[in-house]
């Protein structure tokens, strides 16, 4: 049997498909299981024992090409699927996933409802709960039981060695205050106050991380300028596997809703995250030891096992969340629930 899972989305989205691969391997141990993803997300699946091959689409490079060159590159990518699959699972309304389905004509085609020439044999429901549960609906549609909901992320000793060379203390809090989507971020002054509290009041080193791009590095510099303490700044110095090593060895992770939060949670690091413009019941940090998602669309503190989410402006629909964000803003020094934050943090540092 040949199985292909398609997920042309962002880094955290791809990481949260790993329970799906684990279930596929458990039920079809002799199957050949492949993944089709964007190249930027490759580190989320590399080394995963449940995946035999990954087809990475170089979206950033291909988008910069001229029309003819882009068409050639698109065909070079898609022709890899001509050998066909018995089962194709397209986890999103992906146009490219639909093209792949047209090309390989799977016997079993699981996908959301969308404008496809080739209608799926099984339809995924619209998002109702956590994205991990949404992915795992494919297992139920295959007539199988869900055996695990734990996410998996693999990194190597070389990645941890690189982080250690930067100066890794034996105990630290990993703080990732930024996202590529700036509207998800908390106020810079609040980020600085959190850093100072952990370093000065709790006497625990803080290590900052951020993506290696000018916008995030510049904003980290602004946060550092507001700090009274001096955290270790690893911003822009780590690739995704090295970032995983940093998160895995932290005593606790603190940050916003972004791929780094999902990386920390997948590695079972106790997590505190801030949700200001995304649905926590879809994207909250997942506790691998649990199977039922308790997150709702309510503001306030929400917990799943070892993880705590501070939620502001939550809503049922993305457009409502963004409207709430514009109307009510983000977490700031003035509106932040410091006492509850201190309590949640101290519990995770025990």
C-alpha positions in Angstrom: 0.0 0.0 0.0 1.2 3.5 -0.8 -0.1 6.5 1.2 0.5 10.2 0.6 -0.3 12.9 3.1 -0.5 16.5 1.7 0.0 19.6 4.0 1.0 22.7 2.1 0.8 25.0 5.1 3.1 26.6 7.6 5.7 25.1 10.0 3.5 24.6 13.0 0.6 23.2 10.9 3.0 20.5 9.5 4.3 19.6 12.9 0.7 18.9 14.1 0.2 16.3 11.3 2.7 14.0 13.0 0.0 12.2 15.1 -1.7 11.3 11.8 1.5 9.7 10.5 1.9 7.8 13.7 -1.6 6.4 13.4 -1.1 5.5 9.7 2.1 3.6 10.6 0.4 1.8 13.5 -2.5 0.6 11.3 -0.5 0.0 8.1 3.0 -1.1 9.3 4.1 -2.3 5.9 2.8 0.6 3.9 5.0 3.2 2.1 4.1 6.5 3.6 5.0 9.8 2.0 4.5 13.5 2.8 4.1 16.5 0.5 4.8 19.8 2.2 6.4 23.2 1.7 10.2 23.2 2.0 10.3 25.6 4.9 8.5 22.9 7.0 10.9 20.1 6.2 12.6 20.0 9.6 9.3 19.2 11.2 9.2 15.8 9.5 12.8 15.0 8.8 13.9 11.9 10.8 10.3 11.0 11.7 10.3 7.1 11.8 6.7 7.0 10.4 7.5 8.7 7.1 9.4 7.0 4.3 9.9 10.0 2.0 9.1 13.7 2.0 8.5 15.8 -1.2 9.3 19.4 -0.4 7.9 22.1 -2.5 10.3 25.1 -2.7 7.6 27.7 -2.6 9.7 30.7 -1.8 12.2 30.1 -4.6 9.6 29.0 -7.2 7.4 32.1 -6.6 10.3 34.4 -7.7 10.7 32.7 -11.1 9.3 33.9 -14.4 6.1 32.3 -15.8 7.9 29.7 -18.0 10.5 28.8 -15.4 7.9 28.5 -12.7 5.8 26.2 -14.9 8.8 24.0 -15.4 9.5 23.8 -11.7 5.9 23.1 -10.9 5.8 20.2 -13.3 9.2 18.9 -12.0 7.6 18.8 -8.6 4.2 17.3 -9.5 5.5 14.6 -11.8 7.0 12.9 -8.8 3.5 11.7 -7.9 2.7 10.0 -11.2 3.5 6.5 -9.8 0.2 6.8 -7.9 -1.1 6.2 -4.4 -3.7 3.9 -2.9 -4.6 6.5 -0.3 -4.2 10.3 -0.6 -5.0 12.4 2.5 -5.2 16.1 1.7 -5.6 17.8 5.1 -6.5 21.3 3.8 -8.3 23.0 0.9 -5.0 22.9 -1.0 -5.0 23.7 -4.7 -1.8 21.8 -5.1 -3.2 18.9 -3.2 -6.1 18.8 -5.7 -3.6 18.8 -8.6 -1.8 15.9 -7.0 -5.1 14.0 -6.7 -5.8 14.6 -10.4 -2.4 13.3 -11.3 -2.2 10.1 -9.2 -6.0 9.1 -9.1 -5.9 7.4 -5.6 -8.4 4.6 -4.8 -9.1 6.4 -1.5 -9.0 10.2 -1.5 -9.7 12.0 1.8 -10.0 15.8 1.6 -12.1 18.8 2.7 -14.9 19.9 0.5 -13.6 22.3 -2.2 -13.8 22.9 -5.9 -12.2 19.8 -7.2 -12.6 18.2 -10.6 -12.0 14.9 -8.8 -14.3 14.6 -5.9 -12.9 12.9 -2.8 -14.1 9.5 -1.8 -14.3 10.7 1.8 -14.9 14.3 3.0 -13.1 15.8 6.0 -15.4 17.9 8.1 -14.8 21.6 8.5 -12.6 22.6 11.5 -14.6 22.0 14.7 -12.0 21.6 17.3 -8.2 21.2 17.6 -6.3 20.8 14.4 -4.8 17.5 15.7 -8.3 16.1 16.0 -9.1 17.5 12.5 -6.1 15.6 11.0 -7.0 12.4 12.8 -10.5 12.4 11.4 -8.8 10.8 8.3 -8.0 7.7 10.5 -11.7 7.4 11.4 -12.7 7.8 7.7 -10.3 4.9 7.0 -12.3 2.8 9.4 -9.5 2.6 12.0 -9.3 3.6 15.7 -7.1 6.4 16.8 -4.3 4.9 18.8 -2.3 8.0 19.7 -2.6 11.8 19.6 1.0 12.6 20.5 3.1 14.9 18.3 6.6 13.8 17.3 9.7 16.0 16.5 13.2 14.6 16.0 16.5 16.5 16.2 20.1 15.3 16.4 23.0 15.6 18.8 24.6 18.0 16.4 21.7 20.4 16.9 22.0 20.3 20.7 25.8 20.7 20.4 25.4 23.9 18.4 23.0 25.3 21.0 25.4 24.4 23.8 28.2 26.3 22.0 26.2 29.4 22.4 26.3 29.0 26.1 23.4 26.9 27.5 22.8 27.2 31.3 21.7 24.1 33.1 18.3 25.6 33.9 16.5 28.3 31.8 13.3 29.7 30.5 13.0 29.8 26.7 11.1 33.0 25.7 9.9 33.4 22.1 7.9 36.6 22.1 7.4 37.1 18.3 5.6 35.6 15.3 5.9 36.2 11.6 2.4 37.5 12.0 2.9 40.7 14.0 -0.7 40.9 15.1 -0.2 37.8 17.3 2.5 39.5 19.5 2.1 41.0 22.9 3.4 44.5 23.8 7.1 44.9 23.8 7.2 46.5 27.2 5.3 43.5 28.6 7.8 41.2 27.0 10.6 43.1 28.7 8.8 43.0 32.1 8.4 39.2 31.8 12.1 38.8 31.1 13.1 41.0 34.0 10.7 39.2 36.4 12.1 35.8 35.5 15.7 36.9 35.6 15.6 39.3 38.6 12.8 37.9 40.8 13.1 34.2 40.1 16.9 34.2 39.4 16.5 32.0 36.3 18.2 32.8 33.0 16.0 33.6 30.0 17.0 32.7 26.5 15.4 34.7 23.7 14.8 33.2 20.3 13.4 34.7 17.0 13.4 33.9 13.3 16.5 35.0 11.4 14.9 37.9 9.6 15.4 41.7 9.9 11.9 42.4 11.2 12.1 40.0 14.1 15.7 40.7 15.0 14.8 44.5 15.0 11.9 43.9 17.3 14.0 41.8 19.7 16.5 44.7 19.9 13.6 47.0 20.9 12.6 44.5 23.6 16.1 44.3 24.9 16.4 48.0 25.1 13.4 48.0 27.5 14.9 45.3 29.7 16.7 46.1 33.0 18.3 42.6 32.9 20.4 40.9 30.3 18.9 37.7 28.9 20.8 35.5 26.6 19.9 36.4 23.0 19.9 33.5 20.5 17.6 35.4 18.1 18.4 34.6 14.5 21.2 32.1 15.5 19.2 28.9 15.3 17.7 26.8 12.6 14.5 24.9 13.3 16.2 21.7 14.5 18.4 23.8 16.8 15.4 25.7 18.0 13.8 22.3 18.9 16.9 21.4 20.9 16.7 24.7 22.8 13.0 24.2 23.6 13.4 20.6 24.6 16.1 21.4 27.2 14.3 24.4 28.7 12.6 24.2 32.1 9.7 26.1 30.7 8.7 27.8 27.4 7.0 31.2 27.3 5.8 32.8 24.1 3.1 33.6 21.6 1.0 31.4 19.3 3.6 30.4 16.8 5.4 27.3 15.5 7.9 27.6 18.3 5.1 27.1 20.8 4.1 23.9 19.1 7.7 22.7 18.9 8.0 23.1 22.7 4.8 21.4 23.4 5.6 18.5 21.0 8.8 18.0 23.1 6.8 18.0 26.3 8.2 21.2 27.7 5.7 23.0 30.0 4.4 25.9 28.0 2.8 29.3 28.7 1.5 31.0 25.5 -0.4 34.2 24.7 -3.3 34.1 22.2 -4.4 37.5 20.9 -5.4 36.9 17.3 -6.0 33.2 16.7 -8.4 30.5 17.9 -7.0 28.7 20.9 -9.5 25.8 20.5 -7.9 25.2 17.1 -4.3 26.0 17.9 -3.6 25.8 21.6 -0.5 24.0 22.8 -1.2 20.2 22.8 -0.3 18.0 25.8 1.0 14.7 24.4 -0.1 12.9 27.6 -3.8 13.7 27.0 -6.3 12.9 24.3 -9.2 15.3 24.8 -8.8 19.0 24.0 -10.3 21.3 26.7 -9.7 24.6 25.0 -12.8 26.8 24.2 -13.4 30.2 22.5 -13.4 32.0 25.9 -11.0 34.6 27.0 -8.9 34.1 30.2 -6.6 31.3 31.2 -7.1 27.9 29.6 -5.1 24.8 30.4 -4.4 21.5 28.8 -2.3 19.4 31.1 1.1 21.0 31.6 0.3 23.9 29.3 -1.4 27.2 30.0 -2.8 29.6 27.4 -3.5 33.2 28.2 -6.3 34.1 25.8 -7.5 37.6 24.7 -9.9 38.4 21.8 -10.8 34.8 21.1 -13.8 34.1 18.8 -15.3 31.4 16.7 -14.2 32.8 13.4 -10.9 34.3 12.3 -12.5 37.5 11.0 -14.1 38.0 14.4 -10.8 37.4 16.2 -9.1 40.1 14.0 -12.0 42.5 14.6 -11.6 41.9 18.4 -7.9 42.4 18.1 -8.3 45.7 16.4 -11.0 46.8 18.9 -9.3 45.6 22.1 -5.6 45.4 21.4 -3.1 42.9 22.8 -1.7 42.0 26.3 0.0 45.1 27.8 1.5 46.0 31.1 -1.8 47.7 32.0 -4.1 44.8 31.3 -2.0 41.8 32.0 -2.9 39.4 34.8 0.4 39.3 36.6 -0.7 37.3 39.6 -2.1 34.4 37.5 1.0 34.5 35.3 3.3 34.2 38.3 1.3 31.3 39.7 1.2 29.4 36.3 5.0 30.0 35.8 5.9 28.9 39.3 4.0 25.7 38.9 5.8 24.9 35.7 9.2 25.7 37.2 8.8 23.2 40.0 
